[in-house]
Amino acid sequence: MQMRASFAKWRSLHLTFNRDADMNFILEGTINGILMGSIYGLTALGLTVIFGVLKVINFAHGSLIMVSMYVAYWAIIFTGVHPYIALIIVVPVMYFFGYYLQDIIIKPIFKAEKDIREPITVIIVTTGVWYILDNLTLLIFGPQYRSIQNNPLRGKMLEFGDMLISVPKLWGFVTAVITAFAIYWFLQKTRTGRAIRATSLDREAASLMGINQFKIYNIAFGIGTAVVGISAVTLVPFYNIFPSVGVLFDIKGFIIVVLGGLGSIGGAILGGIIIGLIESIAPMFMTATWAEAIVYALFLVVLFVKPSGLFGVKYDW
Amino acid sequence: MTRKNINTSAFILLGFVAFGLPLVLRSPTYLHIIILLYLYAYLTTSWNLVGGFAGVLPLGHSAFIGIGAYASTILSLQYGISPWIGMIAGGLLAAIAGILIGLPTFKMRGAYFALATIAFGEGIRVMVENIDNLGPLKINGPRGLQIPPTHIGFGNFMFAGKEPYYYIILVMLIGVLAFTYFISRSKLGYYLNAGGEEPEAAMSLGVNVARAKLIAMAMSSFLTALAGTFYAQFTLYIHPKSVMSLDFSFEIAFIALIGGRGSIAGPVLGALLLRPVSDFSRIYFGSTLPGLHLVIFGTVLILVMIFQPRGLQEPLSKFYNTLLDRISGQTRQGEVTHEYS
């Protein structure tokens, strides 16, 4: 890390003189930005599935990412396996976590507000879940940052000529693409997937066709949370784990999902990549915190100009 | 005694207790806690004008607190202008900001509106954190501004003890409650109510719902900013994470929601119930069980939303009304159930 920081400083000092190294630097930033962005997209994928079906924005999303990261962390520490093998544990655990979260806490609100198309109360309740999960984790596990130091992926870089590409992020990119296609295939080809799509288009008509609305919600929430689990496994090799790690991903997740279009899988991945690119390229020209401001500004522009996002279905907003 | 008389006497009694409290309660720590309680009651009641009466979920209100705090602080530190004037200036600035934010966002549906207010709130905070100097104004970015406790006096909105602050915030709280009461009974209040429930029906009757919401937003942001100035003068140190954070916005919204948004007593009730929880769990459990009060908040929020979505003021006000009925022998509609000799 230290070597890279001074290397970057050297580069920025010679920005006007060394054009070739310059281009390489930007290309490297772009590639790493795309890789990290695809991981962001993967974290937002679960959110977009949940919104597409339930029509509510799950404010506890970040907390679910955080919980998944802790689950993955403990799974890897206790079994000592390669991080990606932890998927076997994390995915089912998170699926059921999401399934029952929806079933026990969110379903009663849906039943109470049956006629309202998008119950705001669910947003409020998921915010409550966010607070509980984050602070319960703080209480039980303490505020310290954890990371898996000895995993086979940490800090590994791939050399492409003059550029250094982060290996864990590359793995993340591949996982993101595979997961996106897998979810897409699931929704298009399987019976449950079609039921989910039907419910997302028109919940009354779907239930008239014999689809159990609430079971579909449970399943959709479970799938969304399982995808969050996958994204957490992607992050754990190189990202620090602490109780409020989810907050960063929460807000980014909303921005990505609005950018790409709520309910669109490709949109989530693409939106993530856009954010990843902004995050890696903007700091070359301005401070990192202004880059943050740009992301918020972009978010607001999208909300005002095209709230349905890049690929979203146009609702009667 | 008629029902109305009992109600009025209860309020007068409450007033005596509130105004007399500092004479009995000498401990500065407890006064500090109660002052913060009043502050939160004030903030949630101001929030209620938009979050309750207008029927939307604004989650970025701390930005207005920040605007108020920074406006009055910069004016008093750099130009020597009394914070009272700075308060009004901050309020006007916040009202303009509120209208600018409301213009594009009120068109959006619930969840999108909430997200947009979060984005605005966080966007403003990030900008303030990044700016050290805005032209001639010293903003100091993340380090914030400190107010030296030198010129004590009413004109400078600075006092040695806690008692003056107590009375100021108490008067502000009573003021904003009275204001909310009158708004709820006014044409604007009815417009907001109609617009919140059935906007199309209201518009077909000629109600300019969008304009009503914007007016409510301007009022709410103005009042919220006044509290920002109070906070700055009370704590003498402001920085983005303290006055414009997402947590602050969420806390205000939570308390108002748990107490019952859309009602007048609701937000105050919420503050009355939840602030002591927050303070005491922080004092007694702060080091051993950090974040406990937030777990309690979250749990209470979920339970209230599932079982009493209109807030805790609903069962409590029903209880109060039943009590009034029994004591006075009259019901709300005025029929006399039995005479008291």
Contacts between the chains, C-beta under 8 A, distances in Angstrom:
chain1	res1	chain2	res2	distance
A	56	B	111	6.7
A	57	B	111	4.5
A	57	B	114	7.6
A	57	B	115	6.9
A	105	B	302	6.3
A	105	B	306	7.7
A	108	B	306	5.1
A	109	B	305	6.6
A	109	B	306	6.3
A	112	B	306	7.6
A	112	B	309	7.1
A	118	B	109	6.5
A	118	B	110	5.9
A	118	B	111	6.1
A	120	B	57	5.6
A	120	B	110	4.4
A	120	B	111	7.2
A	120	B	114	7.6
A	121	B	305	5.2
A	121	B	309	5.7
A	123	B	57	6.8
A	123	B	110	7.2
A	123	B	111	5.8
A	123	B	114	6.0
A	124	B	57	7.4
A	124	B	257	5.9
A	124	B	301	6.7
A	124	B	305	5.5
A	125	B	301	7.3
A	125	B	302	5.3
A	125	B	305	5.0
A	125	B	306	7.3
A	127	B	250	6.8
A	127	B	254	7.6
A	127	B	298	7.9
A	127	B	301	7.3
A	128	B	254	7.8
A	128	B	297	7.6
A	128	B	298	4.2
A	128	B	299	7.2
A	128	B	301	3.8
A	128	B	302	4.2
A	128	B	305	7.1
A	129	B	298	6.8
A	129	B	302	6.8
A	130	B	298	7.3
A	131	B	250	8.0
A	131	B	294	5.0
A	131	B	295	7.1
A	131	B	297	5.9
A	131	B	298	3.4
A	131	B	301	7.5
A	132	B	294	7.9
A	132	B	295	5.4
A	132	B	298	3.7
A	132	B	299	6.0
A	132	B	302	7.5
A	134	B	291	7.6
A	134	B	294	7.5
A	135	B	290	8.0
A	135	B	291	3.5
A	135	B	292	7.2
A	135	B	294	4.2
A	135	B	295	4.6
A	135	B	298	7.2
A	136	B	291	8.0
A	136	B	295	5.5
A	138	B	290	5.9
A	138	B	291	4.4
A	139	B	289	5.5
A	139	B	290	6.9
A	139	B	291	5.8
A	139	B	292	6.4
A	139	B	295	6.8
A	143	B	290	7.2
A	243	B	291	7.9
A	251	B	118	7.2
A	251	B	122	7.0
A	254	B	115	5.5
A	254	B	118	7.7
A	255	B	119	7.7
A	258	B	112	7.7
A	258	B	115	6.8
A	287	B	130	6.9
A	289	B	126	6.3
A	289	B	129	6.3
A	289	B	130	5.0
A	290	B	130	5.8
A	292	B	126	5.3
A	293	B	123	6.4
A	293	B	126	4.7
A	293	B	127	5.8
A	293	B	130	6.7
A	296	B	119	5.3
A	296	B	122	6.0
A	296	B	123	3.9
A	296	B	126	6.4
A	297	B	123	6.6
A	299	B	119	5.0
A	300	B	116	6.7
A	300	B	119	5.2
A	300	B	120	7.0
A	300	B	123	6.9
A	303	B	104	7.9
A	303	B	105	8.0
A	303	B	108	7.0
A	303	B	112	6.4
A	303	B	115	7.0
A	303	B	116	5.2
A	303	B	119	7.1
A	304	B	104	4.9
A	307	B	108	6.6
A	307	B	112	5.9
A	315	B	109	7.8
A	317	B	107	7.5
A	317	B	108	6.3
A	317	B	109	5.8
A	317	B	112	7.0
